[in-house]
Amino acid sequence: MAAPVEVARPGLGTRMVTFYHDVIAEMKKVTWPDRPQLQQATIQIIVFVLVIGAVIALLDVGLQALLVRLPSMLLGR
C-alpha cells in the first residue's frame, strides 16, 4: 500500500496576495450604477422600508387592542 502523497500548500502570504489579486480582478468586472440609478434605488428602498414599518405598526396596534380586550371579553368584565 502506497503512502498518501502530501501536496504542499502555498504559504499564508502567497494565498493572501492571490486572494487580493482575485478580488481586484472581480471588482473590475462589476457594473456600477450611475447616480440616477443609485438615487432611484435609494428612494425605492426608503419607500419600501416605510411601507413595511407602517404595516408592522398597524399589526402591532391591532394585535395589542385585540389582546387587551380579549381577556376582558372572555372573563365578562
C-alpha positions in Angstrom: 0.0 0.0 0.0 1.4 3.4 -1.0 1.8 6.2 1.4 -0.5 9.2 0.8 1.1 12.0 -1.2 1.1 15.3 0.6 0.6 18.3 -1.6 2.5 21.4 -0.5 0.2 24.3 0.1 1.4 27.8 -0.6 2.2 29.9 2.4 -0.2 32.3 4.1 1.4 35.4 2.5 1.1 33.9 -1.0 -2.5 32.9 -0.5 -3.4 36.4 0.8 -1.7 38.1 -2.2 -3.5 35.7 -4.6 -6.8 36.4 -2.9 -6.2 40.2 -3.1 -5.5 39.9 -6.9 -8.6 37.8 -7.4 -10.7 40.4 -5.6 -9.3 43.2 -7.7 -10.0 41.2 -10.9 -13.6 40.5 -9.8 -14.2 44.2 -8.8 -13.1 45.3 -12.3 -15.9 43.1 -13.8 -18.6 44.8 -11.6 -21.0 47.1 -13.4 -21.5 50.0 -11.0 -24.8 52.0 -11.1 -24.7 55.6 -12.2 -26.0 58.4 -10.0 -29.7 58.4 -11.2 -29.9 54.6 -10.8 -28.4 54.9 -7.3 -30.9 57.7 -6.4 -33.9 55.7 -7.8 -32.8 52.5 -5.9 -32.4 54.5 -2.7 -35.8 56.1 -3.0 -37.4 52.7 -3.6 -35.7 51.2 -0.6 -36.8 54.1 1.7 -40.4 53.8 0.5 -40.4 50.1 0.9 -39.0 50.3 4.5 -41.6 53.0 5.4 -44.4 50.8 4.0 -43.2 47.7 5.9 -42.8 49.8 9.0 -46.4 51.1 8.7 -47.7 47.5 8.2 -45.9 46.3 11.3 -47.2 49.3 13.3 -50.7 48.6 12.2 -50.4 45.0 13.1 -48.9 45.9 16.5 -51.7 48.3 17.3 -54.4 45.8 16.1 -53.0 42.9 18.0 -52.4 45.0 21.1 -56.0 46.2 21.1 -57.3 42.6 20.5 -55.1 41.1 23.2 -56.0 43.8 25.7 -59.8 43.4 25.0 -59.9 39.7 24.6 -59.3 38.7 28.3 -62.0 41.2 29.4 -64.4 39.8 26.8 -63.7 36.2 27.8 -64.0 36.9 31.5 -67.1 39.0 31.1 -65.8 42.2 32.6 
